[in-house]
Amino acid sequence: MEGVGSAASPGESCNKESERQLRLRLCVLNETLNTERDYVGTLRFLQSAFLHRIRQNAIDKAENCISEENVKSLIQIKAWLLGLLEP
């Protein structure tokens, strides 16, 4: 009588697999959220620490404007998306 008492019923097996899948999904969602937080933080740092240097060294005003507007747009979009992801 090998395995008697150790075999899970099909329902138990299905529940364990469902729980495992939920844990994996939660891990993926947490990693996505943490990555977005880090990215928004990095963009804000870029904006505060480096944009003034870009302004000083920009070849022309158009180049400066494009850089500044791109970073501002990225921050706005990513912060908005992060707000949707956070509980």
C-alpha positions as CSV (number, residue, x, y, z in Angstrom):
1,M,0.0,0.0,0.0
2,E,2.5,2.5,-1.1
3,G,1.5,6.1,-1.1
4,V,-1.7,5.6,0.9
5,G,-2.5,8.7,2.8
6,S,0.0,10.7,0.9
7,A,-1.9,11.1,-2.4
8,A,-3.8,14.3,-2.6
9,S,-7.3,14.3,-4.0
10,P,-7.8,16.1,-7.4
11,G,-9.5,19.0,-5.6
12,E,-6.6,19.5,-3.2
13,S,-4.1,19.3,-6.0
14,C,-6.0,21.9,-8.0
15,N,-6.2,24.2,-4.9
16,K,-2.5,23.9,-4.3
17,E,-1.8,24.8,-7.9
18,S,-4.2,27.7,-7.7
19,E,-2.5,29.0,-4.6
20,R,0.9,28.6,-6.2
21,Q,-0.2,30.6,-9.3
22,L,-1.7,33.3,-7.1
23,R,1.6,33.6,-5.1
24,L,3.6,33.8,-8.4
25,R,1.2,36.5,-9.7
26,L,1.6,38.5,-6.5
27,C,5.4,38.3,-6.8
28,V,5.3,39.5,-10.4
29,L,2.9,42.4,-9.5
30,N,5.1,43.4,-6.5
31,E,8.2,43.4,-8.7
32,T,6.4,45.5,-11.4
33,L,5.3,48.0,-8.7
34,N,8.8,48.3,-7.2
35,T,10.3,48.7,-10.6
36,E,7.9,51.5,-11.5
37,R,8.6,53.2,-8.1
38,D,12.4,53.0,-8.7
39,Y,12.0,54.3,-12.3
40,V,9.9,57.3,-11.2
41,G,12.5,58.1,-8.5
42,T,15.3,57.9,-11.0
43,L,13.5,60.2,-13.4
44,R,12.9,62.7,-10.6
45,F,16.6,62.5,-9.7
46,L,17.5,63.0,-13.3
47,Q,15.3,66.1,-13.5
48,S,16.7,67.7,-10.3
49,A,20.3,66.8,-10.7
50,F,21.1,66.9,-14.3
51,L,18.6,69.1,-16.2
52,H,20.3,72.3,-15.0
53,R,23.6,71.0,-16.4
54,I,21.9,70.2,-19.7
55,R,20.5,73.7,-19.7
56,Q,24.0,75.2,-19.2
57,N,25.6,73.0,-21.9
58,A,22.8,72.7,-24.5
59,I,24.0,73.6,-27.9
60,D,20.8,75.4,-28.7
61,K,17.5,76.2,-27.0
62,A,15.6,73.6,-29.1
63,E,17.8,70.8,-27.8
64,N,17.4,72.0,-24.2
65,C,13.6,72.3,-24.6
66,I,13.3,68.8,-26.1
67,S,15.3,67.2,-23.3
68,E,13.4,69.0,-20.5
69,E,10.0,68.3,-22.0
70,N,10.7,64.7,-22.6
71,V,11.8,64.1,-19.0
72,K,8.8,66.0,-17.6
73,S,6.4,64.0,-19.8
74,L,8.0,60.7,-18.8
75,I,7.7,61.7,-15.1
76,Q,4.0,62.7,-15.5
77,I,3.1,59.5,-17.4
78,K,5.0,57.1,-15.1
79,A,3.8,58.8,-11.9
80,W,0.2,58.5,-13.2
81,L,0.7,54.8,-14.1
82,L,2.3,54.2,-10.7
83,G,-0.7,55.8,-9.0
84,L,-3.0,53.3,-10.8
85,L,-0.8,50.4,-9.7
86,E,-0.5,51.3,-6.0
87,P,-3.2,50.2,-3.6
